[in-house]
Amino acid sequence: MSANKQQVGLLGAIAIGLASMLGAGVFVVFGTAYEIAGQWLFVALAIAGLVAALNSASVYQLARQVDRPGGAYSYARVYRNETLSFVAGFAFVFGKIGSIAAIALALGAYVSPENKELVAIASIVIMVIVNSLGIQRTASVAAVLALVTTSFLVFTSAIGIANFSNAENSQLALTVTATQDIAMAASVLFFAFAGYARIATLGNEVRNSKRNIPLAIVITLAFVIALYAILTLVLLAVLSEELVGLETPFVAFFTALALPFGPLVSVVATVASLGSILALLAGVSRTAATMGEDRELPKVFEQRNRFGSPWLAEVVIAFGASALVTIGNLAEVIGFSSFSVLVYYAIAHISALGQPSNERVIPRFIAWFGLVLCIWLALAVPGYAAEISLVILAVALTIRRLAR
């Protein structure tokens, strides 16, 4: 390890995970998911949380043995084969470029709806600059952003619980809906969960990574699942049918309670979005750099500056996300992101199934169960994201084979 190699500890890894998961997703997904699943929103949330927990279990087991950056890309390379590893890496990079674009668009909508694309691109550029200064600065900024966002969401939960007895609760009764609708809503909600992957992709940039990465994932995920469950409860209780399709549910939440916190929501959503973009860039660029080292992407992607940051990979990823900002619809981009990330985690489960018994601390059926659910939700994403993503993946595999 070089002398100027920057590393973060357990708290830094948790901060990056929280900044990733508590980003713009939590501010936009509830309205869309409720529109799809109706009163079965709690079931969809439970499924999304279960999938996240199962994914976390396999990543936990794999991260105990492999400390190389890249997450499931590196795990598949160790326990499966290079082709499956490439699919994981490509799906992660492609999906997270979509995530960056979606979050930046959400940020732009909160800050300046009439100039949302310009604001979105500016936010991406600013976060690239912060990331290029090294992982310690990324973790420091992420810690501040995560603290602000977490404090706001806990405050919102407390306000909702305090007013719960005065809310209209009849909307919690269940009506019949299609299983596929529940799966689709779960795939949308999963977008707000898929942040702990960024912890795994940091690899040996985390001190004592084989201990701290799995621990950071467990702590982060447990906290977020509990927080989302409370938020779902209070949003449904206060907003009822008004929640359907809302892009700014928290603004409507405080308005319904006659509390003057609407402007605060926009500020916190902005902070959360910046934190999520920052953590996304850190994780995706390091996966791209690792793929460059393995010649799965052009070798130039492995270049790092004096702070240890893969600056060229970050610039290219930022360019791709900025391009999507100018042409992408928020809901559609979320669908592309969820599909690709679910494919990524499916390969993590396949990698976990390839581990020898002396390395396994999680029962095999956990990985099998997670694999099945990942495939189910991936095929249930809204629109034609699954079909288009499969075509893009097939083209990438064809180009890779021809190049070799």
C-alpha positions as CSV (number, residue, x, y, z in Angstrom):
1,M,0.0,0.0,0.0
2,S,1.4,3.3,-1.0
3,A,2.3,5.9,1.7
4,N,-0.3,8.4,0.4
5,K,-3.0,5.8,0.3
6,Q,-6.1,7.2,2.0
7,Q,-8.4,5.0,4.1
8,V,-11.5,5.4,6.2
9,G,-12.6,3.5,9.3
10,L,-15.9,2.0,10.3
11,L,-17.7,5.3,10.9
12,G,-16.5,6.6,7.6
13,A,-17.8,3.5,5.8
14,I,-21.2,3.8,7.6
15,A,-21.4,7.5,6.7
16,I,-20.8,6.7,3.0
17,G,-23.5,3.9,3.2
18,L,-26.0,6.2,4.9
19,A,-25.3,9.1,2.5
20,S,-25.9,6.6,-0.4
21,M,-29.1,5.0,0.9
22,L,-30.7,8.2,2.4
23,G,-30.4,10.1,-0.8
24,A,-33.0,11.5,-3.2
25,G,-34.7,8.0,-3.4
26,V,-36.4,8.2,-0.1
27,F,-37.8,11.6,-1.1
28,V,-39.4,10.4,-4.4
29,V,-40.2,6.7,-4.3
30,F,-43.1,6.5,-1.8
31,G,-45.6,8.3,-4.1
32,T,-44.8,6.2,-7.1
33,A,-44.8,2.9,-5.2
34,Y,-48.1,3.7,-3.5
35,E,-49.6,4.5,-6.9
36,I,-48.6,1.0,-8.1
37,A,-49.3,-1.1,-5.0
38,G,-52.0,0.9,-3.2
39,Q,-52.6,-0.3,0.4
40,W,-50.1,-3.1,-0.2
41,L,-47.3,-0.6,0.1
42,F,-46.2,-2.1,3.4
43,V,-45.9,-5.5,1.7
44,A,-43.9,-4.0,-1.1
45,L,-41.6,-2.3,1.4
46,A,-41.2,-5.5,3.3
47,I,-40.2,-7.3,0.1
48,A,-37.7,-4.6,-0.9
49,G,-36.2,-4.6,2.6
50,L,-36.0,-8.5,2.6
51,V,-34.2,-8.4,-0.7
52,A,-31.8,-5.8,0.6
53,A,-31.2,-7.9,3.7
54,L,-30.6,-11.1,1.7
55,N,-28.2,-9.2,-0.6
56,S,-26.5,-7.8,2.5
57,A,-26.0,-11.3,3.9
58,S,-24.2,-12.5,0.7
59,V,-22.1,-9.4,0.5
60,Y,-21.3,-9.7,4.2
61,Q,-20.0,-13.3,3.6
62,L,-18.1,-12.4,0.5
63,A,-16.5,-9.2,1.9
64,R,-15.1,-11.3,4.8
65,Q,-12.9,-13.0,2.3
66,V,-12.2,-10.5,-0.5
67,D,-11.0,-7.0,0.2
68,R,-10.4,-5.9,-3.4
69,P,-12.5,-2.9,-4.5
70,G,-15.3,-3.6,-6.9
71,G,-17.9,-5.5,-4.8
72,A,-19.7,-8.3,-6.7
73,Y,-17.5,-7.7,-9.7
74,S,-14.5,-8.8,-7.7
75,Y,-16.3,-11.5,-5.8
76,A,-17.5,-13.1,-9.1
77,R,-13.9,-13.0,-10.4
78,V,-12.7,-14.9,-7.4
79,Y,-15.5,-17.5,-7.0
80,R,-17.0,-17.7,-10.5
81,N,-15.5,-16.6,-13.8
82,E,-14.5,-13.5,-15.8
83,T,-17.6,-13.4,-17.9
84,L,-20.0,-13.3,-14.9
85,S,-17.6,-10.8,-13.3
86,F,-17.9,-8.5,-16.3
87,V,-21.7,-8.7,-16.3
88,A,-21.7,-7.7,-12.6
89,G,-19.3,-4.8,-13.2
90,F,-21.1,-3.6,-16.3
91,A,-24.5,-3.8,-14.6
92,F,-23.3,-1.9,-11.6
93,V,-21.6,0.9,-13.6
94,F,-24.6,1.1,-16.0
95,G,-27.2,1.1,-13.2
96,K,-25.4,3.6,-11.0
97,I,-24.8,6.0,-13.9
98,G,-28.6,5.9,-14.2
99,S,-28.9,6.4,-10.4
100,I,-26.7,9.4,-10.5
101,A,-28.8,10.9,-13.3
102,A,-32.1,10.2,-11.5
103,I,-30.9,11.7,-8.2
104,A,-29.5,14.7,-10.0
105,L,-32.8,15.2,-11.7
106,A,-34.7,15.0,-8.4
107,L,-32.3,17.5,-7.0
108,G,-32.9,19.9,-9.9
109,A,-36.6,19.6,-9.5
110,Y,-36.4,20.6,-5.8
111,V,-34.0,23.5,-6.4
112,S,-35.2,25.0,-9.6
113,P,-37.9,23.1,-11.6
114,E,-37.5,25.5,-14.6
115,N,-33.7,24.9,-14.7
116,K,-33.6,21.4,-13.3
117,E,-31.3,19.9,-16.0
118,L,-28.7,22.7,-15.5
119,V,-28.8,22.3,-11.7
120,A,-28.5,18.5,-12.1
121,I,-25.4,18.7,-14.2
122,A,-23.8,21.4,-12.0
123,S,-24.3,19.1,-8.9
124,I,-22.6,16.2,-10.7
125,V,-19.6,18.4,-11.6
126,I,-19.3,19.7,-8.0
127,M,-19.4,16.2,-6.5
128,V,-16.7,15.0,-9.0
129,I,-14.4,17.7,-7.8
130,V,-15.0,16.7,-4.1
131,N,-14.4,13.0,-4.9
132,S,-11.2,13.7,-6.8
133,L,-9.7,15.0,-3.6
134,G,-9.7,11.5,-2.1
135,I,-11.8,9.0,-0.1
136,Q,-11.1,10.7,3.3
137,R,-12.7,13.9,2.0
138,T,-15.5,12.0,0.4
139,A,-16.2,10.3,3.8
140,S,-16.0,13.6,5.7
141,V,-18.5,15.3,3.4
142,A,-20.7,12.2,3.3
143,A,-20.7,12.2,7.1
144,V,-22.1,15.7,7.3
145,L,-24.6,15.1,4.6
146,A,-25.8,11.8,6.2
147,L,-26.1,13.5,9.6
148,V,-28.3,16.2,8.1
149,T,-30.5,13.8,6.2
150,T,-30.9,11.3,9.0
151,S,-31.7,14.0,11.5
152,F,-34.5,15.3,9.2
153,L,-36.0,11.9,8.5
154,V,-36.0,11.0,12.3
155,F,-37.6,14.4,13.0
156,T,-40.2,13.7,10.4
157,S,-40.9,10.3,11.9
158,A,-41.3,11.7,15.3
159,I,-43.7,14.4,14.1
160,G,-45.7,11.8,12.3
161,I,-45.9,9.5,15.3
162,A,-46.9,12.4,17.6
163,N,-49.8,13.2,15.2
164,F,-50.7,9.6,14.4
165,S,-53.7,9.5,16.6
166,N,-55.2,12.5,14.8
167,A,-54.6,11.0,11.3
168,E,-57.0,9.3,9.1
169,N,-56.1,5.6,9.5
170,S,-58.9,3.9,7.5
171,Q,-56.7,3.9,4.4
172,L,-54.6,1.1,6.0
173,A,-57.2,-1.5,5.1
174,L,-56.1,-3.8,2.3
175,T,-57.8,-4.3,-1.0
176,V,-57.0,-7.0,-3.6
177,T,-54.2,-6.2,-6.0
178,A,-52.0,-8.2,-8.4
179,T,-48.9,-9.9,-7.2
180,Q,-47.0,-8.3,-10.1
181,D,-48.0,-4.8,-9.0
182,I,-46.6,-5.5,-5.5
183,A,-43.3,-6.8,-7.1
184,M,-43.2,-3.7,-9.3
185,A,-43.7,-1.4,-6.3
186,A,-41.0,-3.3,-4.4
187,S,-38.6,-2.8,-7.3
188,V,-39.2,0.9,-7.2
189,L,-38.7,1.0,-3.4
190,F,-35.5,-1.0,-3.8
191,F,-34.1,2.1,-5.5
192,A,-34.1,3.8,-2.1
193,F,-32.3,0.8,-0.4
194,A,-29.5,0.1,-2.8
195,G,-26.8,2.2,-1.1
196,Y,-24.8,-0.3,0.9
197,A,-23.2,-1.6,-2.3
198,R,-21.0,1.5,-2.3
199,I,-19.5,0.3,1.0
200,A,-18.4,-3.0,-0.5
201,T,-17.0,-1.4,-3.6
202,L,-14.5,0.7,-1.5
203,G,-12.6,-2.6,-0.6
204,N,-9.2,-2.0,0.9
205,E,-9.8,1.8,1.1
206,V,-11.5,0.9,4.4
207,R,-9.2,0.1,7.3
208,N,-9.5,-3.5,8.4
209,S,-11.9,-4.0,5.5
210,K,-12.7,-7.6,6.1
211,R,-14.2,-6.7,9.4
212,N,-15.4,-3.1,8.9
213,I,-17.1,-3.5,5.5
214,P,-19.5,-6.3,6.6
215,L,-20.2,-4.6,9.9
216,A,-20.9,-1.2,8.3
217,I,-23.3,-2.9,5.8
218,V,-25.3,-4.6,8.7
219,I,-25.5,-1.4,10.8
220,T,-26.5,0.8,7.9
221,L,-29.1,-1.5,6.5
222,A,-30.7,-2.3,9.8
223,F,-31.1,1.4,10.6
224,V,-32.5,2.3,7.2
225,I,-35.1,-0.6,7.1
226,A,-36.4,0.5,10.5
227,L,-36.5,4.2,9.4
228,Y,-38.3,3.5,6.1
229,A,-40.9,1.4,7.9
230,I,-41.8,4.2,10.2
231,L,-41.8,6.8,7.4
232,T,-44.2,4.6,5.4
233,L,-46.5,4.3,8.3
234,V,-46.7,8.0,9.1
235,L,-46.9,9.1,5.4
236,L,-49.9,6.7,4.8
237,A,-51.6,7.8,8.0
238,V,-51.3,11.5,7.3
239,L,-51.7,11.7,3.5
240,S,-53.8,8.7,2.7
241,E,-54.8,8.7,-1.0
242,E,-53.1,12.0,-1.5
243,L,-49.8,10.1,-1.5
244,V,-50.6,8.6,-4.9
245,G,-48.0,9.6,-7.5
246,L,-46.6,12.4,-5.3
247,E,-43.0,13.4,-6.2
248,T,-42.7,15.6,-3.1
249,P,-44.5,13.6,-0.4
250,F,-42.7,15.2,2.5
251,V,-43.7,18.7,1.5
252,A,-47.3,17.4,1.3
253,F,-46.8,15.7,4.7
254,F,-45.9,18.9,6.5
255,T,-48.6,20.9,4.6
256,A,-51.2,18.4,5.7
257,L,-50.1,18.9,9.3
258,A,-50.1,22.7,8.9
259,L,-46.4,22.9,9.8
260,P,-44.2,25.5,8.0
261,F,-41.4,23.1,7.1
262,G,-41.9,22.9,3.3
263,P,-38.8,25.0,2.5
264,L,-36.8,22.8,5.0
265,V,-37.8,19.7,3.0
266,S,-36.3,21.2,-0.2
267,V,-33.0,22.0,1.6
268,V,-32.7,18.6,3.1
269,A,-33.6,16.9,-0.2
270,T,-30.9,18.9,-1.8
271,V,-28.4,17.8,0.9
272,A,-29.4,14.2,0.6
273,S,-29.1,14.2,-3.1
274,L,-25.6,15.7,-3.0
275,G,-24.6,13.1,-0.5
276,S,-26.0,10.3,-2.6
277,I,-24.3,11.5,-5.8
278,L,-21.0,11.8,-3.9
279,A,-21.2,8.3,-2.6
280,L,-22.3,6.9,-5.9
281,L,-19.4,8.5,-7.7
282,A,-17.0,7.0,-5.2
283,G,-18.3,3.5,-5.6
284,V,-18.9,3.4,-9.3
285,S,-15.6,5.0,-10.2
286,R,-13.7,2.5,-8.1
287,T,-15.5,-0.4,-9.8
288,A,-14.7,1.0,-13.2
289,A,-11.0,1.5,-12.1
290,T,-10.8,-2.1,-10.9
291,M,-12.3,-3.3,-14.3
292,G,-9.7,-1.2,-16.0
293,E,-7.0,-3.0,-14.0
294,D,-8.4,-6.3,-15.3
295,R,-8.7,-5.0,-18.9
296,E,-12.5,-5.4,-18.8
297,L,-12.7,-1.7,-19.5
298,P,-10.0,0.4,-21.2
299,K,-6.8,0.4,-19.1
300,V,-6.9,4.2,-18.7
301,F,-9.7,3.9,-16.2
302,E,-7.3,2.6,-13.6
303,Q,-5.4,5.9,-13.5
304,R,-5.5,7.6,-10.0
305,N,-4.4,11.0,-8.9
306,R,-2.1,11.7,-5.9
307,F,-5.1,11.4,-3.6
308,G,-5.7,7.8,-4.8
309,S,-8.9,8.8,-6.6
310,P,-9.7,7.2,-10.0
311,W,-10.3,10.7,-11.5
312,L,-10.6,9.7,-15.2
313,A,-13.3,7.0,-14.4
314,E,-15.1,9.6,-12.4
315,V,-15.1,12.2,-15.2
316,V,-16.3,9.6,-17.8
317,I,-19.1,8.4,-15.4
318,A,-20.1,12.0,-14.7
319,F,-20.3,12.7,-18.4
320,G,-22.5,9.7,-19.0
321,A,-24.8,10.7,-16.1
322,S,-25.0,14.3,-17.4
323,A,-26.0,13.0,-20.8
324,L,-28.8,11.0,-19.3
325,V,-29.9,14.1,-17.4
326,T,-30.6,15.8,-20.7
327,I,-32.7,13.0,-22.2
328,G,-34.0,10.8,-19.3
329,N,-37.3,10.7,-17.5
330,L,-37.0,10.3,-13.7
331,A,-39.3,7.3,-13.4
332,E,-37.8,5.5,-16.4
333,V,-34.3,6.1,-15.2
334,I,-35.2,4.6,-11.8
335,G,-36.4,1.5,-13.6
336,F,-33.1,1.1,-15.5
337,S,-31.1,1.6,-12.2
338,S,-33.2,-0.9,-10.2
339,F,-32.9,-3.6,-12.9
340,S,-29.2,-3.3,-13.3
341,V,-28.5,-3.2,-9.5
342,L,-30.7,-6.3,-9.0
343,V,-28.7,-8.1,-11.7
344,Y,-25.6,-7.1,-9.8
345,Y,-26.8,-8.5,-6.6
346,A,-28.0,-11.7,-8.3
347,I,-24.4,-12.3,-9.3
348,A,-23.3,-11.6,-5.7
349,H,-25.6,-14.4,-4.6
350,I,-24.2,-16.7,-7.4
351,S,-20.7,-15.8,-6.1
352,A,-21.7,-16.6,-2.5
353,L,-22.9,-20.0,-3.7
354,G,-19.5,-20.7,-5.1
355,Q,-17.7,-20.2,-1.8
356,P,-16.2,-23.3,-0.1
357,S,-17.9,-24.4,3.0
358,N,-15.0,-23.4,5.3
359,E,-15.6,-19.7,4.2
360,R,-19.4,-19.8,4.5
361,V,-21.0,-18.2,7.5
362,I,-24.4,-17.8,6.0
363,P,-26.6,-20.8,5.0
364,R,-26.7,-21.6,1.3
365,F,-30.5,-21.3,1.1
366,I,-30.1,-17.5,1.9
367,A,-28.2,-17.0,-1.3
368,W,-30.6,-19.1,-3.3
369,F,-33.6,-17.2,-1.8
370,G,-31.9,-13.8,-2.5
371,L,-31.1,-14.9,-6.1
372,V,-34.7,-15.8,-6.8
373,L,-36.1,-12.6,-5.4
374,C,-33.6,-10.5,-7.2
375,I,-34.6,-12.0,-10.6
376,W,-38.3,-11.6,-9.7
377,L,-38.0,-7.9,-8.9
378,A,-35.7,-7.2,-11.8
379,L,-38.2,-8.6,-14.3
380,A,-41.0,-6.5,-12.6
381,V,-39.4,-3.1,-13.0
382,P,-41.7,-0.4,-14.6
383,G,-41.9,0.1,-18.3
384,Y,-39.5,-1.6,-20.7
385,A,-36.4,-1.1,-18.6
386,A,-35.8,-4.8,-18.3
387,E,-36.0,-5.6,-22.0
388,I,-33.9,-2.6,-23.1
389,S,-31.3,-3.3,-20.4
390,L,-31.0,-7.0,-21.4
391,V,-30.4,-5.9,-25.0
392,I,-27.7,-3.4,-23.9
393,L,-26.0,-6.1,-21.8
394,A,-26.1,-8.5,-24.7
395,V,-24.4,-5.9,-27.0
396,A,-21.7,-5.3,-24.3
397,L,-21.0,-9.0,-24.0
398,T,-20.8,-9.3,-27.8
399,I,-18.3,-6.4,-28.1
400,R,-16.2,-7.9,-25.2
401,R,-16.1,-11.2,-27.0
402,L,-15.1,-9.7,-30.3
403,A,-12.5,-7.5,-28.7
404,R,-10.9,-10.7,-27.2
